[in-house]
Amino acid sequence: MLNLYEREGVICAEGTLGQGRKVFVYWVDGMLIDTGAEKMQESLIPFYKKHGFDQVVLTHNHEDHTGTAAWIEEHLQKPIFVHPNGVALCRLPGDYPKYRQQTWGGRKAFSPLPLPEIVQSRHQTWKVIYTPGHASDHTAFYN
């Protein structure tokens, strides 16, 4: 199930999976932030097609944030960026414990580019802030 809502120019696609687990994908100024879980792919494809975007920036490599990146790469040919620490991880199929696969699905390999220090969306500039902890490639975006 996908719930869409907009706040201050940001469109949020909020997905709910088994046991009430939430997954979020954000569209802002022609930029997609994260790609959601593989288990949400069929719900997210119409969202991707309706809300065209120029690029994808990933907060980190975990499967609930990158699960549909390979589909985007193959079908929409949009550049996908992740922190340099996550590039090699994303180029391999996701290797996650069974419980995470059951919750979020898997993650096919894809070929992201390393995030630069500054990301430009259609009309806005975003500073990329490296925030390791949850993941070794975790980032936040400051506008």
CYANA upper distance limits for C-alpha pairs under 8 A (distance plus 0.5 A):
  1 MET  CA     15 GLY  CA      6.16
  1 MET  CA     16 THR  CA      6.33
  1 MET  CA     17 LEU  CA      7.96
  1 MET  CA     40 MET  CA      8.39
  1 MET  CA     43 SER  CA      7.50
  2 LEU  CA     13 ALA  CA      6.77
  2 LEU  CA     14 GLU  CA      6.08
  2 LEU  CA     15 GLY  CA      5.05
  2 LEU  CA     16 THR  CA      7.37
  2 LEU  CA     43 SER  CA      6.93
  2 LEU  CA     44 LEU  CA      8.20
  3 ASN  CA     12 CYS  CA      8.46
  3 ASN  CA     13 ALA  CA      6.27
  3 ASN  CA     14 GLU  CA      5.54
  3 ASN  CA     15 GLY  CA      6.77
  4 LEU  CA     11 ILE  CA      7.44
  4 LEU  CA     12 CYS  CA      6.13
  4 LEU  CA     13 ALA  CA      5.21
  4 LEU  CA     14 GLU  CA      6.77
  5 TYR  CA     11 ILE  CA      6.27
  5 TYR  CA     12 CYS  CA      5.94
  5 TYR  CA     13 ALA  CA      7.41
  6 GLU  CA     10 VAL  CA      5.95
  6 GLU  CA     11 ILE  CA      4.84
  6 GLU  CA     12 CYS  CA      6.58
  7 ARG  CA     11 ILE  CA      7.08
  7 ARG  CA     12 CYS  CA      8.47
  9 GLY  CA     28 VAL  CA      6.97
  9 GLY  CA     29 ASP  CA      8.04
 10 VAL  CA     26 TYR  CA      7.20
 10 VAL  CA     27 TRP  CA      6.31
 10 VAL  CA     28 VAL  CA      5.31
 10 VAL  CA     29 ASP  CA      8.20
 11 ILE  CA     26 TYR  CA      6.24
 11 ILE  CA     27 TRP  CA      5.57
 11 ILE  CA     28 VAL  CA      6.98
 12 CYS  CA     24 PHE  CA      7.24
 12 CYS  CA     25 VAL  CA      6.44
 12 CYS  CA     26 TYR  CA      5.21
 12 CYS  CA     27 TRP  CA      7.00
 13 ALA  CA     24 PHE  CA      6.22
 13 ALA  CA     25 VAL  CA      5.64
 13 ALA  CA     26 TYR  CA      6.73
 14 GLU  CA     22 LYS  CA      7.26
 14 GLU  CA     23 VAL  CA      6.27
 14 GLU  CA     24 PHE  CA      5.18
 14 GLU  CA     25 VAL  CA      7.12
 15 GLY  CA     22 LYS  CA      6.11
 15 GLY  CA     23 VAL  CA      5.49
 15 GLY  CA     24 PHE  CA      6.77
 15 GLY  CA     40 MET  CA      7.54
 16 THR  CA     20 GLY  CA      6.30
 16 THR  CA     21 ARG  CA      6.04
 16 THR  CA     22 LYS  CA      5.20
 16 THR  CA     23 VAL  CA      6.89
 17 LEU  CA     21 ARG  CA      5.58
 17 LEU  CA     22 LYS  CA      6.87
 17 LEU  CA     23 VAL  CA      8.28
 17 LEU  CA     39 LYS  CA      8.43
 17 LEU  CA    103 THR  CA      7.78
 17 LEU  CA    104 TRP  CA      8.17
 18 GLY  CA    103 THR  CA      7.31
 21 ARG  CA    103 THR  CA      8.43
 23 VAL  CA     36 GLY  CA      6.54
 23 VAL  CA     37 ALA  CA      7.47
 23 VAL  CA     64 ASP  CA      7.15
 23 VAL  CA     65 HIS  CA      8.28
 24 PHE  CA     34 ASP  CA      8.23
 24 PHE  CA     36 GLY  CA      6.74
 24 PHE  CA     65 HIS  CA      8.46
 25 VAL  CA     32 LEU  CA      7.75
 25 VAL  CA     33 ILE  CA      6.53
 25 VAL  CA     34 ASP  CA      5.94
 25 VAL  CA     35 THR  CA      6.31
 25 VAL  CA     36 GLY  CA      6.24
 25 VAL  CA     65 HIS  CA      8.34
 26 TYR  CA     32 LEU  CA      6.25
 26 TYR  CA     33 ILE  CA      5.54
 26 TYR  CA     34 ASP  CA      7.39
 27 TRP  CA     31 MET  CA      6.13
 27 TRP  CA     32 LEU  CA      5.09
 27 TRP  CA     33 ILE  CA      6.76
 27 TRP  CA     51 HIS  CA      8.18
 27 TRP  CA     53 PHE  CA      8.27
 28 VAL  CA     32 LEU  CA      7.05
 28 VAL  CA     33 ILE  CA      8.33
 29 ASP  CA    121 SER  CA      6.53
 29 ASP  CA    122 ARG  CA      6.22
 29 ASP  CA    123 HIS  CA      7.21
 29 ASP  CA    124 GLN  CA      7.80
 30 GLY  CA     51 HIS  CA      8.44
 30 GLY  CA     52 GLY  CA      7.23
 30 GLY  CA     53 PHE  CA      4.90
 30 GLY  CA     54 ASP  CA      6.19
 30 GLY  CA     55 GLN  CA      7.91
 30 GLY  CA    121 SER  CA      6.83
 30 GLY  CA    122 ARG  CA      6.50
 31 MET  CA     53 PHE  CA      5.80
 31 MET  CA     54 ASP  CA      6.41
 31 MET  CA     55 GLN  CA      5.86
 31 MET  CA     56 VAL  CA      6.43
 31 MET  CA     57 VAL  CA      7.87
 31 MET  CA    121 SER  CA      6.46
 31 MET  CA    122 ARG  CA      8.27
 32 LEU  CA     53 PHE  CA      6.85
 32 LEU  CA     54 ASP  CA      8.40
 32 LEU  CA     55 GLN  CA      6.80
 32 LEU  CA     56 VAL  CA      5.18
 32 LEU  CA     57 VAL  CA      6.80
 33 ILE  CA     56 VAL  CA      6.33
 33 ILE  CA     57 VAL  CA      5.53
 33 ILE  CA     58 LEU  CA      6.23
 33 ILE  CA     59 THR  CA      7.74
 34 ASP  CA     56 VAL  CA      7.28
 34 ASP  CA     57 VAL  CA      6.66
 34 ASP  CA     58 LEU  CA      5.16
 34 ASP  CA     59 THR  CA      6.88
 34 ASP  CA     65 HIS  CA      5.56
 34 ASP  CA     66 THR  CA      6.70
 35 THR  CA     56 VAL  CA      8.33
 35 THR  CA     58 LEU  CA      8.08
 35 THR  CA     64 ASP  CA      8.32
 35 THR  CA     65 HIS  CA      5.88
 35 THR  CA     66 THR  CA      5.59
 35 THR  CA     67 GLY  CA      6.78
 35 THR  CA     68 THR  CA      5.93
 35 THR  CA     69 ALA  CA      6.35
 36 GLY  CA     40 MET  CA      7.26
 36 GLY  CA     41 GLN  CA      8.20
 36 GLY  CA     63 GLU  CA      8.14
 36 GLY  CA     64 ASP  CA      5.67
 36 GLY  CA     65 HIS  CA      5.09
 36 GLY  CA     66 THR  CA      6.33
 36 GLY  CA     67 GLY  CA      6.11
 36 GLY  CA     68 THR  CA      6.78
 37 ALA  CA     41 GLN  CA      7.38
 37 ALA  CA     63 GLU  CA      6.49
 37 ALA  CA     64 ASP  CA      4.63
 37 ALA  CA     65 HIS  CA      6.57
 37 ALA  CA     66 THR  CA      6.99
 37 ALA  CA     67 GLY  CA      4.77
 37 ALA  CA     68 THR  CA      6.84
 37 ALA  CA    104 TRP  CA      5.83
 37 ALA  CA    105 GLY  CA      6.97
 37 ALA  CA    106 GLY  CA      8.28
 37 ALA  CA    107 ARG  CA      8.48
 38 GLU  CA     63 GLU  CA      7.95
 38 GLU  CA     64 ASP  CA      7.81
 38 GLU  CA     66 THR  CA      8.33
 38 GLU  CA     67 GLY  CA      4.66
 38 GLU  CA     68 THR  CA      5.81
 38 GLU  CA    104 TRP  CA      6.88
 38 GLU  CA    105 GLY  CA      5.65
 38 GLU  CA    106 GLY  CA      6.56
 38 GLU  CA    107 ARG  CA      7.00
 39 LYS  CA     67 GLY  CA      8.26
 39 LYS  CA    104 TRP  CA      6.29
 39 LYS  CA    105 GLY  CA      5.73
 40 MET  CA     44 LEU  CA      6.56
 41 GLN  CA     45 ILE  CA      6.58
 41 GLN  CA     67 GLY  CA      8.26
 41 GLN  CA     68 THR  CA      6.49
 42 GLU  CA     46 PRO  CA      8.19
 43 SER  CA     47 PHE  CA      7.79
 44 LEU  CA     48 TYR  CA      6.66
 45 ILE  CA     49 LYS  CA      6.74
 46 PRO  CA     50 LYS  CA      6.54
 47 PHE  CA     51 HIS  CA      6.47
 48 TYR  CA     52 GLY  CA      6.60
 48 TYR  CA     53 PHE  CA      8.12
 53 PHE  CA     78 LYS  CA      8.49
 54 ASP  CA     78 LYS  CA      6.81
 54 ASP  CA     79 PRO  CA      8.07
 54 ASP  CA    121 SER  CA      8.40
 55 GLN  CA     78 LYS  CA      5.91
 55 GLN  CA     79 PRO  CA      5.61
 55 GLN  CA     80 ILE  CA      6.51
 55 GLN  CA     81 PHE  CA      8.41
 56 VAL  CA     78 LYS  CA      7.59
 56 VAL  CA     79 PRO  CA      6.75
 56 VAL  CA     80 ILE  CA      5.10
 56 VAL  CA     81 PHE  CA      6.62
 57 VAL  CA     80 ILE  CA      6.40
 57 VAL  CA     81 PHE  CA      5.33
 57 VAL  CA     82 VAL  CA      6.68
 57 VAL  CA    115 LEU  CA      8.18
 58 LEU  CA     65 HIS  CA      7.56
 58 LEU  CA     66 THR  CA      7.75
 58 LEU  CA     80 ILE  CA      7.96
 58 LEU  CA     81 PHE  CA      6.58
 58 LEU  CA     82 VAL  CA      5.62
 58 LEU  CA     83 HIS  CA      8.32
 58 LEU  CA    139 THR  CA      8.35
 59 THR  CA     65 HIS  CA      7.85
 59 THR  CA     82 VAL  CA      7.40
 59 THR  CA     83 HIS  CA      8.37
 59 THR  CA    137 ASP  CA      8.25
 59 THR  CA    138 HIS  CA      6.00
 59 THR  CA    139 THR  CA      5.47
 59 THR  CA    140 ALA  CA      6.74
 60 HIS  CA     65 HIS  CA      7.36
 60 HIS  CA     66 THR  CA      8.30
 60 HIS  CA     82 VAL  CA      7.02
 60 HIS  CA     83 HIS  CA      7.68
 60 HIS  CA     86 GLY  CA      7.43
 60 HIS  CA    135 ALA  CA      7.13
 60 HIS  CA    137 ASP  CA      5.94
 60 HIS  CA    138 HIS  CA      5.15
 60 HIS  CA    139 THR  CA      7.06
 61 ASN  CA     65 HIS  CA      7.13
 61 ASN  CA     66 THR  CA      6.55
 61 ASN  CA     82 VAL  CA      7.97
 61 ASN  CA     86 GLY  CA      6.43
 61 ASN  CA     89 LEU  CA      7.74
 61 ASN  CA     90 CYS  CA      6.95
 61 ASN  CA    135 ALA  CA      8.20
 61 ASN  CA    137 ASP  CA      7.55
 61 ASN  CA    138 HIS  CA      8.35
 62 HIS  CA     66 THR  CA      6.67
 62 HIS  CA    135 ALA  CA      8.39
 63 GLU  CA     67 GLY  CA      5.41
 63 GLU  CA     94 GLY  CA      7.51
 63 GLU  CA    104 TRP  CA      7.28
 63 GLU  CA    105 GLY  CA      7.87
 63 GLU  CA    106 GLY  CA      6.78
 63 GLU  CA    107 ARG  CA      6.08
 64 ASP  CA    104 TRP  CA      6.28
 64 ASP  CA    105 GLY  CA      8.49
 66 THR  CA    107 ARG  CA      7.26
 67 GLY  CA    104 TRP  CA      8.43
 67 GLY  CA    105 GLY  CA      7.85
 67 GLY  CA    106 GLY  CA      6.93
 67 GLY  CA    107 ARG  CA      5.20
 67 GLY  CA    108 LYS  CA      7.68
 68 THR  CA     72 ILE  CA      6.93
 68 THR  CA    107 ARG  CA      7.72
 69 ALA  CA     73 GLU  CA      6.61
 69 ALA  CA     80 ILE  CA      8.12
 69 ALA  CA    108 LYS  CA      8.45
 69 ALA  CA    110 PHE  CA      7.22
 70 ALA  CA     74 GLU  CA      6.58
 70 ALA  CA    107 ARG  CA      8.29
 70 ALA  CA    108 LYS  CA      6.44
 70 ALA  CA    109 ALA  CA      6.84
 70 ALA  CA    110 PHE  CA      5.48
 71 TRP  CA     75 HIS  CA      6.35
 71 TRP  CA     76 LEU  CA      8.21
 72 ILE  CA     76 LEU  CA      5.57
 72 ILE  CA     77 GLN  CA      6.90
 72 ILE  CA     78 LYS  CA      7.20
 73 GLU  CA     77 GLN  CA      5.21
 73 GLU  CA     78 LYS  CA      6.40
 73 GLU  CA     79 PRO  CA      7.77
 73 GLU  CA     80 ILE  CA      8.05
 73 GLU  CA    110 PHE  CA      7.55
 73 GLU  CA    111 SER  CA      8.46
 79 PRO  CA    112 PRO  CA      7.64
 79 PRO  CA    113 LEU  CA      7.80
 80 ILE  CA    111 SER  CA      8.16
 80 ILE  CA    112 PRO  CA      5.41
 80 ILE  CA    113 LEU  CA      6.56
 81 PHE  CA    112 PRO  CA      5.67
 81 PHE  CA    113 LEU  CA      5.21
 81 PHE  CA    114 PRO  CA      6.02
 81 PHE  CA    115 LEU  CA      5.58
 82 VAL  CA     86 GLY  CA      6.57
 82 VAL  CA     87 VAL  CA      6.84
 82 VAL  CA    112 PRO  CA      6.79
 82 VAL  CA    113 LEU  CA      6.87
 82 VAL  CA    114 PRO  CA      5.88
 82 VAL  CA    115 LEU  CA      5.65
 82 VAL  CA    137 ASP  CA      8.07
 83 HIS  CA     87 VAL  CA      7.32
 83 HIS  CA    114 PRO  CA      5.94
 83 HIS  CA    115 LEU  CA      5.51
 83 HIS  CA    130 TYR  CA      8.31
 83 HIS  CA    137 ASP  CA      5.86
 83 HIS  CA    138 HIS  CA      7.60
 83 HIS  CA    139 THR  CA      7.43
 84 PRO  CA    113 LEU  CA      8.31
 84 PRO  CA    114 PRO  CA      5.20
 84 PRO  CA    115 LEU  CA      6.98
 84 PRO  CA    137 ASP  CA      7.62
 85 ASN  CA     89 LEU  CA      8.37
 85 ASN  CA    136 SER  CA      7.12
 85 ASN  CA    137 ASP  CA      5.52
 86 GLY  CA     90 CYS  CA      6.66
 86 GLY  CA    136 SER  CA      8.04
 86 GLY  CA    137 ASP  CA      5.78
 87 VAL  CA     91 ARG  CA      6.95
 87 VAL  CA    111 SER  CA      7.83
 87 VAL  CA    112 PRO  CA      6.45
 87 VAL  CA    113 LEU  CA      7.26
 87 VAL  CA    114 PRO  CA      6.92
 88 ALA  CA     92 LEU  CA      7.50
 89 LEU  CA     94 GLY  CA      8.18
 90 CYS  CA     94 GLY  CA      7.73
 90 CYS  CA    109 ALA  CA      6.23
 90 CYS  CA    110 PHE  CA      6.35
 90 CYS  CA    111 SER  CA      7.14
 90 CYS  CA    112 PRO  CA      7.49
 91 ARG  CA    109 ALA  CA      5.40
 91 ARG  CA    110 PHE  CA      5.58
 91 ARG  CA    111 SER  CA      5.76
 91 ARG  CA    112 PRO  CA      7.92
 92 LEU  CA    108 LYS  CA      7.88
 92 LEU  CA    109 ALA  CA      5.19
 92 LEU  CA    110 PHE  CA      7.74
 93 PRO  CA    107 ARG  CA      6.43
 93 PRO  CA    108 LYS  CA      5.22
 93 PRO  CA    109 ALA  CA      4.80
 93 PRO  CA    110 PHE  CA      8.46
 94 GLY  CA    106 GLY  CA      6.76
 94 GLY  CA    107 ARG  CA      5.39
 94 GLY  CA    108 LYS  CA      6.79
 94 GLY  CA    109 ALA  CA      7.41
 96 TYR  CA    100 ARG  CA      6.76
 96 TYR  CA    101 GLN  CA      6.94
 96 TYR  CA    106 GLY  CA      8.12
 97 PRO  CA    101 GLN  CA      6.99
 98 LYS  CA    102 GLN  CA      6.62
 99 TYR  CA    103 THR  CA      6.75
100 ARG  CA    104 TRP  CA      6.40
100 ARG  CA    105 GLY  CA      7.61
101 GLN  CA    105 GLY  CA      4.88
101 GLN  CA    106 GLY  CA      5.89
115 LEU  CA    119 VAL  CA      8.21
115 LEU  CA    128 VAL  CA      8.24
116 PRO  CA    128 VAL  CA      7.84
117 GLU  CA    127 LYS  CA      6.73
117 GLU  CA    128 VAL  CA      5.71
117 GLU  CA    129 ILE  CA      8.17
118 ILE  CA    125 THR  CA      7.39
118 ILE  CA    126 TRP  CA      6.13
118 ILE  CA    127 LYS  CA      5.23
118 ILE  CA    128 VAL  CA      6.18
119 VAL  CA    125 THR  CA      6.41
119 VAL  CA    126 TRP  CA      5.50
119 VAL  CA    127 LYS  CA      6.94
119 VAL  CA    128 VAL  CA      7.49
120 GLN  CA    124 GLN  CA      6.42
120 GLN  CA    125 THR  CA      5.14
120 GLN  CA    126 TRP  CA      6.66
121 SER  CA    125 THR  CA      6.81
121 SER  CA    126 TRP  CA      8.16
124 GLN  CA    143 ASN  CA      7.75
125 THR  CA    143 ASN  CA      6.66
126 TRP  CA    141 PHE  CA      6.32
126 TRP  CA    142 TYR  CA      5.77
126 TRP  CA    143 ASN  CA      5.20
127 LYS  CA    141 PHE  CA      6.16
127 LYS  CA    142 TYR  CA      5.51
127 LYS  CA    143 ASN  CA      6.96
128 VAL  CA    139 THR  CA      7.09
128 VAL  CA    140 ALA  CA      6.52
128 VAL  CA    141 PHE  CA      5.40
128 VAL  CA    142 TYR  CA      7.05
129 ILE  CA    139 THR  CA      5.93
129 ILE  CA    140 ALA  CA      5.63
129 ILE  CA    141 PHE  CA      6.58
129 ILE  CA    142 TYR  CA      7.76
130 TYR  CA    137 ASP  CA      7.92
130 TYR  CA    138 HIS  CA      6.73
130 TYR  CA    139 THR  CA      5.02
130 TYR  CA    140 ALA  CA      7.08
131 THR  CA    137 ASP  CA      8.14
131 THR  CA    138 HIS  CA      5.76
131 THR  CA    139 THR  CA      5.50
131 THR  CA    140 ALA  CA      7.16
132 PRO  CA    136 SER  CA      5.51
132 PRO  CA    137 ASP  CA      6.52
132 PRO  CA    138 HIS  CA      5.49
132 PRO  CA    139 THR  CA      7.59
133 GLY  CA    138 HIS  CA      7.64
134 HIS  CA    138 HIS  CA      7.23
